Amino acid sequence: MEYSFNHIFSLKLSNFFAKIICYTINLRNFGL
């Protein structure tokens, strides 16, 4: 149970960082 919780948490965390990276790339494309 605890392992699955940590696995889901790590997946959400990696997805969160992926969104931040995509957001920063979009800002660079707009020249901000």
mmJSON file of the N, C-alpha and C atoms, coordinates in Angstrom:
{"data_MODEL":{"atom_site":{
"group_PDB":["ATOM","ATOM","ATOM","ATOM","ATOM","ATOM","ATOM","ATOM","ATOM","ATOM","ATOM","ATOM","ATOM","ATOM","ATOM","ATOM","ATOM","ATOM","ATOM","ATOM","ATOM","ATOM","ATOM","ATOM","ATOM","ATOM","ATOM","ATOM","ATOM","ATOM","ATOM","ATOM","ATOM","ATOM","ATOM","ATOM","ATOM","ATOM","ATOM","ATOM","ATOM","ATOM","ATOM","ATOM","ATOM","ATOM","ATOM","ATOM","ATOM","ATOM","ATOM","ATOM","ATOM","ATOM","ATOM","ATOM","ATOM","ATOM","ATOM","ATOM","ATOM","ATOM","ATOM","ATOM","ATOM","ATOM","ATOM","ATOM","ATOM","ATOM","ATOM","ATOM","ATOM","ATOM","ATOM","ATOM","ATOM","ATOM","ATOM","ATOM","ATOM","ATOM","ATOM","ATOM","ATOM","ATOM","ATOM","ATOM","ATOM","ATOM","ATOM","ATOM","ATOM","ATOM","ATOM","ATOM"],
"id":[1,2,3,4,5,6,7,8,9,10,11,12,13,14,15,16,17,18,19,20,21,22,23,24,25,26,27,28,29,30,31,32,33,34,35,36,37,38,39,40,41,42,43,44,45,46,47,48,49,50,51,52,53,54,55,56,57,58,59,60,61,62,63,64,65,66,67,68,69,70,71,72,73,74,75,76,77,78,79,80,81,82,83,84,85,86,87,88,89,90,91,92,93,94,95,96],
"type_symbol":["N","C","C","N","C","C","N","C","C","N","C","C","N","C","C","N","C","C","N","C","C","N","C","C","N","C","C","N","C","C","N","C","C","N","C","C","N","C","C","N","C","C","N","C","C","N","C","C","N","C","C","N","C","C","N","C","C","N","C","C","N","C","C","N","C","C","N","C","C","N","C","C","N","C","C","N","C","C","N","C","C","N","C","C","N","C","C","N","C","C","N","C","C","N","C","C"],
"label_atom_id":["N","CA","C","N","CA","C","N","CA","C","N","CA","C","N","CA","C","N","CA","C","N","CA","C","N","CA","C","N","CA","C","N","CA","C","N","CA","C","N","CA","C","N","CA","C","N","CA","C","N","CA","C","N","CA","C","N","CA","C","N","CA","C","N","CA","C","N","CA","C","N","CA","C","N","CA","C","N","CA","C","N","CA","C","N","CA","C","N","CA","C","N","CA","C","N","CA","C","N","CA","C","N","CA","C","N","CA","C","N","CA","C"],
"label_alt_id":[null,null,null,null,null,null,null,null,null,null,null,null,null,null,null,null,null,null,null,null,null,null,null,null,null,null,null,null,null,null,null,null,null,null,null,null,null,null,null,null,null,null,null,null,null,null,null,null,null,null,null,null,null,null,null,null,null,null,null,null,null,null,null,null,null,null,null,null,null,null,null,null,null,null,null,null,null,null,null,null,null,null,null,null,null,null,null,null,null,null,null,null,null,null,null,null],
"label_comp_id":["MET","MET","MET","GLU","GLU","GLU","TYR","TYR","TYR","SER","SER","SER","PHE","PHE","PHE","ASN","ASN","ASN","HIS","HIS","HIS","ILE","ILE","ILE","PHE","PHE","PHE","SER","SER","SER","LEU","LEU","LEU","LYS","LYS","LYS","LEU","LEU","LEU","SER","SER","SER","ASN","ASN","ASN","PHE","PHE","PHE","PHE","PHE","PHE","ALA","ALA","ALA","LYS","LYS","LYS","ILE","ILE","ILE","ILE","ILE","ILE","CYS","CYS","CYS","TYR","TYR","TYR","THR","THR","THR","ILE","ILE","ILE","ASN","ASN","ASN","LEU","LEU","LEU","ARG","ARG","ARG","ASN","ASN","ASN","PHE","PHE","PHE","GLY","GLY","GLY","LEU","LEU","LEU"],
"label_asym_id":["A","A","A","A","A","A","A","A","A","A","A","A","A","A","A","A","A","A","A","A","A","A","A","A","A","A","A","A","A","A","A","A","A","A","A","A","A","A","A","A","A","A","A","A","A","A","A","A","A","A","A","A","A","A","A","A","A","A","A","A","A","A","A","A","A","A","A","A","A","A","A","A","A","A","A","A","A","A","A","A","A","A","A","A","A","A","A","A","A","A","A","A","A","A","A","A"],
"label_entity_id":["1","1","1","1","1","1","1","1","1","1","1","1","1","1","1","1","1","1","1","1","1","1","1","1","1","1","1","1","1","1","1","1","1","1","1","1","1","1","1","1","1","1","1","1","1","1","1","1","1","1","1","1","1","1","1","1","1","1","1","1","1","1","1","1","1","1","1","1","1","1","1","1","1","1","1","1","1","1","1","1","1","1","1","1","1","1","1","1","1","1","1","1","1","1","1","1"],
"label_seq_id":[1,1,1,2,2,2,3,3,3,4,4,4,5,5,5,6,6,6,7,7,7,8,8,8,9,9,9,10,10,10,11,11,11,12,12,12,13,13,13,14,14,14,15,15,15,16,16,16,17,17,17,18,18,18,19,19,19,20,20,20,21,21,21,22,22,22,23,23,23,24,24,24,25,25,25,26,26,26,27,27,27,28,28,28,29,29,29,30,30,30,31,31,31,32,32,32],
"pdbx_PDB_ins_code":[null,null,null,null,null,null,null,null,null,null,null,null,null,null,null,null,null,null,null,null,null,null,null,null,null,null,null,null,null,null,null,null,null,null,null,null,null,null,null,null,null,null,null,null,null,null,null,null,null,null,null,null,null,null,null,null,null,null,null,null,null,null,null,null,null,null,null,null,null,null,null,null,null,null,null,null,null,null,null,null,null,null,null,null,null,null,null,null,null,null,null,null,null,null,null,null],
"Cartn_x":[0.843,0.0,0.879,1.878,2.746,3.575,3.991,4.788,3.961,2.708,1.861,1.612,1.466,1.244,2.462,3.654,4.874,5.036,4.619,4.731,3.81,2.575,1.628,2.125,2.667,3.16,4.312,5.23,6.375,5.903,4.867,4.337,3.728,2.975,2.37,3.448,4.509,5.586,6.31,6.591,7.275,6.385,5.075,4.138,4.106,4.193,4.199,5.436,6.602,7.83,7.794,7.164,7.052,6.228,5.166,4.343,5.141,5.954,6.769,7.772,8.386,9.368,8.691,7.528,6.799,6.407,6.03,5.625,6.798,7.975,9.146,9.567,9.442,9.788,8.841,7.557,6.594,6.92,7.349,7.71,8.909,9.879,11.057,10.668,9.713,9.281,8.604,7.941,7.289,8.262,9.499,10.522,10.404,9.793,9.672,10.866],
"Cartn_y":[-1.2,0.0,1.252,1.238,2.411,2.574,1.44,1.51,2.11,1.682,2.205,3.698,4.11,5.532,6.343,5.858,6.568,6.581,5.505,5.431,6.462,6.553,7.535,8.949,9.159,10.486,10.903,9.964,10.279,10.555,9.836,10.081,11.472,11.856,13.193,14.264,13.997,14.974,15.154,14.051,14.142,14.831,14.577,15.23,16.728,17.102,18.511,19.214,18.568,19.167,19.237,18.253,18.265,19.461,19.774,20.938,22.22,22.303,23.505,23.673,22.571,22.651,23.109,22.539,22.945,24.415,24.867,26.259,27.197,26.842,27.704,27.716,26.571,26.522,27.414,27.4,28.25,29.723,30.077,31.464,31.876,30.967,31.301,31.457,30.666,30.769,32.111,32.653,33.953,35.1,34.77,35.797,36.564,35.979,36.676,36.335],
"Cartn_z":[0.0,0.0,0.0,0.876,0.972,-0.294,-0.873,-2.101,-3.23,-3.363,-4.439,-4.232,-2.964,-2.685,-3.105,-2.755,-3.142,-4.655,-5.297,-6.754,-7.401,-6.926,-7.477,-7.188,-5.988,-5.622,-6.523,-6.798,-7.664,-9.089,-9.531,-10.875,-10.954,-9.931,-9.931,-9.87,-9.103,-8.965,-10.292,-10.983,-12.28,-13.301,-13.238,-14.148,-13.869,-12.577,-12.199,-12.754,-12.626,-13.155,-14.676,-15.297,-16.757,-17.208,-16.457,-16.8,-16.638,-15.59,-15.368,-16.502,-16.933,-18.021,-19.309,-19.605,-20.82,-20.726,-19.531,-19.357,-19.598,-19.063,-19.259,-20.722,-21.404,-22.83,-23.627,-23.278,-23.975,-23.747,-22.541,-22.262,-23.108,-23.261,-24.072,-25.535,-26.0,-27.394,-27.645,-26.609,-26.767,-26.517,-26.125,-25.956,-24.665,-23.637,-22.353,-21.469],
"occupancy":[1.0,1.0,1.0,1.0,1.0,1.0,1.0,1.0,1.0,1.0,1.0,1.0,1.0,1.0,1.0,1.0,1.0,1.0,1.0,1.0,1.0,1.0,1.0,1.0,1.0,1.0,1.0,1.0,1.0,1.0,1.0,1.0,1.0,1.0,1.0,1.0,1.0,1.0,1.0,1.0,1.0,1.0,1.0,1.0,1.0,1.0,1.0,1.0,1.0,1.0,1.0,1.0,1.0,1.0,1.0,1.0,1.0,1.0,1.0,1.0,1.0,1.0,1.0,1.0,1.0,1.0,1.0,1.0,1.0,1.0,1.0,1.0,1.0,1.0,1.0,1.0,1.0,1.0,1.0,1.0,1.0,1.0,1.0,1.0,1.0,1.0,1.0,1.0,1.0,1.0,1.0,1.0,1.0,1.0,1.0,1.0],
"B_iso_or_equiv":[0.0,0.0,0.0,0.0,0.0,0.0,0.0,0.0,0.0,0.0,0.0,0.0,0.0,0.0,0.0,0.0,0.0,0.0,0.0,0.0,0.0,0.0,0.0,0.0,0.0,0.0,0.0,0.0,0.0,0.0,0.0,0.0,0.0,0.0,0.0,0.0,0.0,0.0,0.0,0.0,0.0,0.0,0.0,0.0,0.0,0.0,0.0,0.0,0.0,0.0,0.0,0.0,0.0,0.0,0.0,0.0,0.0,0.0,0.0,0.0,0.0,0.0,0.0,0.0,0.0,0.0,0.0,0.0,0.0,0.0,0.0,0.0,0.0,0.0,0.0,0.0,0.0,0.0,0.0,0.0,0.0,0.0,0.0,0.0,0.0,0.0,0.0,0.0,0.0,0.0,0.0,0.0,0.0,0.0,0.0,0.0],
"pdbx_formal_charge":[null,null,null,null,null,null,null,null,null,null,null,null,null,null,null,null,null,null,null,null,null,null,null,null,null,null,null,null,null,null,null,null,null,null,null,null,null,null,null,null,null,null,null,null,null,null,null,null,null,null,null,null,null,null,null,null,null,null,null,null,null,null,null,null,null,null,null,null,null,null,null,null,null,null,null,null,null,null,null,null,null,null,null,null,null,null,null,null,null,null,null,null,null,null,null,null],
"auth_seq_id":[1,1,1,2,2,2,3,3,3,4,4,4,5,5,5,6,6,6,7,7,7,8,8,8,9,9,9,10,10,10,11,11,11,12,12,12,13,13,13,14,14,14,15,15,15,16,16,16,17,17,17,18,18,18,19,19,19,20,20,20,21,21,21,22,22,22,23,23,23,24,24,24,25,25,25,26,26,26,27,27,27,28,28,28,29,29,29,30,30,30,31,31,31,32,32,32],
"auth_comp_id":["MET","MET","MET","GLU","GLU","GLU","TYR","TYR","TYR","SER","SER","SER","PHE","PHE","PHE","ASN","ASN","ASN","HIS","HIS","HIS","ILE","ILE","ILE","PHE","PHE","PHE","SER","SER","SER","LEU","LEU","LEU","LYS","LYS","LYS","LEU","LEU","LEU","SER","SER","SER","ASN","ASN","ASN","PHE","PHE","PHE","PHE","PHE","PHE","ALA","ALA","ALA","LYS","LYS","LYS","ILE","ILE","ILE","ILE","ILE","ILE","CYS","CYS","CYS","TYR","TYR","TYR","THR","THR","THR","ILE","ILE","ILE","ASN","ASN","ASN","LEU","LEU","LEU","ARG","ARG","ARG","ASN","ASN","ASN","PHE","PHE","PHE","GLY","GLY","GLY","LEU","LEU","LEU"],
"auth_asym_id":["A","A","A","A","A","A","A","A","A","A","A","A","A","A","A","A","A","A","A","A","A","A","A","A","A","A","A","A","A","A","A","A","A","A","A","A","A","A","A","A","A","A","A","A","A","A","A","A","A","A","A","A","A","A","A","A","A","A","A","A","A","A","A","A","A","A","A","A","A","A","A","A","A","A","A","A","A","A","A","A","A","A","A","A","A","A","A","A","A","A","A","A","A","A","A","A"],
"auth_atom_id":["N","CA","C","N","CA","C","N","CA","C","N","CA","C","N","CA","C","N","CA","C","N","CA","C","N","CA","C","N","CA","C","N","CA","C","N","CA","C","N","CA","C","N","CA","C","N","CA","C","N","CA","C","N","CA","C","N","CA","C","N","CA","C","N","CA","C","N","CA","C","N","CA","C","N","CA","C","N","CA","C","N","CA","C","N","CA","C","N","CA","C","N","CA","C","N","CA","C","N","CA","C","N","CA","C","N","CA","C","N","CA","C"],
"pdbx_PDB_model_num":[1,1,1,1,1,1,1,1,1,1,1,1,1,1,1,1,1,1,1,1,1,1,1,1,1,1,1,1,1,1,1,1,1,1,1,1,1,1,1,1,1,1,1,1,1,1,1,1,1,1,1,1,1,1,1,1,1,1,1,1,1,1,1,1,1,1,1,1,1,1,1,1,1,1,1,1,1,1,1,1,1,1,1,1,1,1,1,1,1,1,1,1,1,1,1,1]
}}}
